Amino acid sequence: MQVPAPPRPLRLTFAAALLGMVTVSCSSGGSTMPKSPVSRTTAERSYEAAYDAGWREGRQLFRDGGKGASIREVVWGGCVRRSLKAEPQDVVAQDRGAWVLGCKQGVGSKTDRRPPTGQVTRREPDPDLLARFQSWAAAHGTKQPAQLARQLVLVHLGERDYDVELSTAYGDTTAQTEVKRLADAFVTWWNSDDGDNARAWNLIVSARAGKHIIIRSL
């Protein structure tokens, strides 16, 4: 049985649809449109932005304090300590080590920039160090607060500088006196026991949600 041909308007509709499919296929298959900036990796953007923010801070510190600022910020750890409260914090927190690097270079008498080529901050859990602290605390009357420490992380901010972060079971609203007791015990135990050819600057105690609830110098 012969199937009758569709009416003319319907044939035109089919042809238009087919032409549209061919056009879309050709344009999508050979697309050479430039990639959106969003396609760059988040890690790349983060360390570049953090470095730039640190560099600007360093240059301002040098303009305000001259060579004395360089000694204070580089040798005495000023850039590292500033990084904990530097703005914009959402940028700095992505790669605090890159911010510190930018700050150190910016505060120098030279103006050449040597930005990093990758993420600078490196977090290294150290369960052995935590166990040693808790063992010491148990023998020195501070067992209870030390037991609330869940993880110890060495936050490397470059080749030499690092912070120590204690993640705890504390909530954001825990009484400061209780948190202070833990921080005091850790600082006493640490007693400037830095690693080989490196310097620890800060103890950061974090609540279980990750918020920093106390920061102490080491």
Salt bridges, closest charged atoms under 4 A:
GLU44 OE2 - ARG40 NH2 3.17
GLU48 OE1 - ARG40 NH2 2.80
ASP52 OD1 - ARG113 NH2 2.72
GLU73 OE2 - ARG72 NE 3.04
GLU73 OE1 - ARG82 NE 2.81
ASP112 OD2 - ARG114 NH1 2.83
GLU124 OE1 - ARG122 NH1 3.76
GLU124 OE1 - HIS156 NE2 2.75
ASP128 OD2 - ARG132 NH1 3.74
ASP161 OD2 - LYS104 NZ 2.26
ASP163 OD2 - ARG96 NH2 2.88
GLU165 OE2 - ARG123 NH2 3.16
ASP184 OD2 - LYS180 NZ 2.86
ASP184 OD1 - ARG216 NH1 2.30
ASP194 OD2 - ARG199 NE 3.53
